Amino acid sequence: MNSPVIIIGGSHAGVSVADHLRKAGFDGPVTLVSEEDGLPYQRPPLSKAYMSGSMTLDRLHLRPQDWYDDNRIELLTGVPAMAIDRPNREVALADGRRLPYGHLVLATGAR
């Protein structure tokens, strides 16, 4: 059995990792954790095209909800990761949940 992969960060990088895992044939659990509510979205167009009205919110999403469902990628939004417990291989979320992982990807951006 493939051990779970936890991806922290709903950025383009985080979604790309999930996509590449599935395309490479990884069949184990994949969970993407994002502190922001809603589907992961493109950041640069948000500040330009969306704010000017030339792009709709739906077009900002990196992938539609169906893509996550079809690829068996659990999307946890609106809940930040608070701590990484390396000895126990768990990620602690702000809502009290603890997610076990076999592999952990940090895709949190520059902040």
C-alpha positions as CSV (number, residue, x, y, z in Angstrom):
1,M,0.0,0.0,0.0
2,N,1.2,3.5,-0.8
3,S,1.6,5.7,2.2
4,P,-0.4,9.0,2.3
5,V,1.0,12.1,0.8
6,I,0.1,15.4,2.5
7,I,0.6,18.6,0.5
8,I,0.5,21.8,2.5
9,G,-0.3,24.8,0.4
10,G,-3.1,25.4,-2.2
11,S,-0.8,27.2,-4.6
12,H,0.0,26.3,-8.2
13,A,3.0,24.3,-6.9
14,G,0.8,22.3,-4.5
15,V,-1.8,21.4,-7.1
16,S,1.0,20.6,-9.6
17,V,2.5,18.1,-7.2
18,A,-0.9,16.4,-6.7
19,D,-1.4,16.3,-10.5
20,H,2.1,14.8,-11.2
21,L,1.7,12.2,-8.5
22,R,-1.4,10.9,-10.2
23,K,0.1,11.1,-13.7
24,A,3.1,9.1,-12.4
25,G,0.8,6.4,-11.2
26,F,0.8,7.1,-7.5
27,D,-2.3,5.4,-6.2
28,G,-2.2,6.2,-2.5
29,P,-4.0,8.8,-0.6
30,V,-3.3,12.5,-1.5
31,T,-4.5,15.3,0.7
32,L,-4.0,19.0,-0.2
33,V,-4.3,21.4,2.8
34,S,-5.0,25.1,2.2
35,E,-5.7,27.7,4.8
36,E,-7.7,29.7,2.2
37,D,-11.4,28.9,1.6
38,G,-12.5,27.6,-1.8
39,L,-10.7,26.0,-4.6
40,P,-7.1,26.8,-5.2
41,Y,-6.7,29.7,-7.7
42,Q,-4.2,31.5,-9.8
43,R,-2.7,34.4,-7.8
44,P,-1.3,36.8,-10.5
45,P,-4.5,37.0,-12.6
46,L,-6.4,37.7,-9.4
47,S,-4.7,41.0,-8.9
48,K,-4.9,42.0,-12.6
49,A,-7.5,40.4,-14.8
50,Y,-10.1,39.5,-12.1
51,M,-9.9,42.8,-10.4
52,S,-10.3,44.6,-13.7
53,G,-13.4,42.5,-14.5
54,S,-11.9,40.8,-17.6
55,M,-11.8,37.3,-15.9
56,T,-14.4,35.5,-14.0
57,L,-13.8,33.7,-10.7
58,D,-14.4,30.3,-12.2
59,R,-11.5,30.9,-14.7
60,L,-9.2,31.7,-11.8
61,H,-9.4,28.2,-10.3
62,L,-6.4,26.0,-11.1
63,R,-8.7,23.0,-11.4
64,P,-12.5,22.5,-11.0
65,Q,-13.9,20.5,-8.1
66,D,-14.6,17.6,-10.4
67,W,-10.9,17.2,-11.1
68,Y,-10.0,16.8,-7.4
69,D,-12.9,14.2,-7.1
70,D,-12.0,12.3,-10.2
71,N,-8.3,12.1,-9.1
72,R,-9.1,11.2,-5.6
73,I,-7.4,14.2,-4.1
74,E,-8.8,15.2,-0.8
75,L,-9.0,19.0,-0.7
76,L,-9.1,20.5,2.8
77,T,-9.6,24.3,2.6
78,G,-10.1,26.9,5.2
79,V,-8.0,25.1,7.7
80,P,-4.3,26.0,8.2
81,A,-1.6,23.5,9.1
82,M,-0.3,24.5,12.5
83,A,2.6,22.1,13.2
84,I,4.5,19.2,11.8
85,D,5.2,16.3,14.1
86,R,8.1,14.7,12.4
87,P,8.8,11.8,14.9
88,N,5.1,10.7,14.6
89,R,4.8,11.7,10.9
90,E,1.7,13.8,11.4
91,V,0.5,17.3,10.5
92,A,-1.6,19.1,13.1
93,L,-4.4,21.3,11.7
94,A,-5.9,24.3,13.3
95,D,-9.2,22.5,13.8
96,G,-7.5,19.8,16.0
97,R,-7.3,17.1,13.3
98,R,-4.0,15.2,12.9
99,L,-3.1,13.8,9.5
100,P,-0.6,11.0,9.2
101,Y,1.8,11.1,6.3
102,G,4.3,8.9,4.6
103,H,5.5,11.8,2.5
104,L,5.1,15.5,3.2
105,V,5.3,18.4,0.6
106,L,5.6,22.0,1.7
107,A,4.2,24.2,-1.1
108,T,3.4,27.3,1.0
109,G,4.9,30.0,-1.2
110,A,7.2,32.8,-0.3
111,R,5.4,34.0,2.8
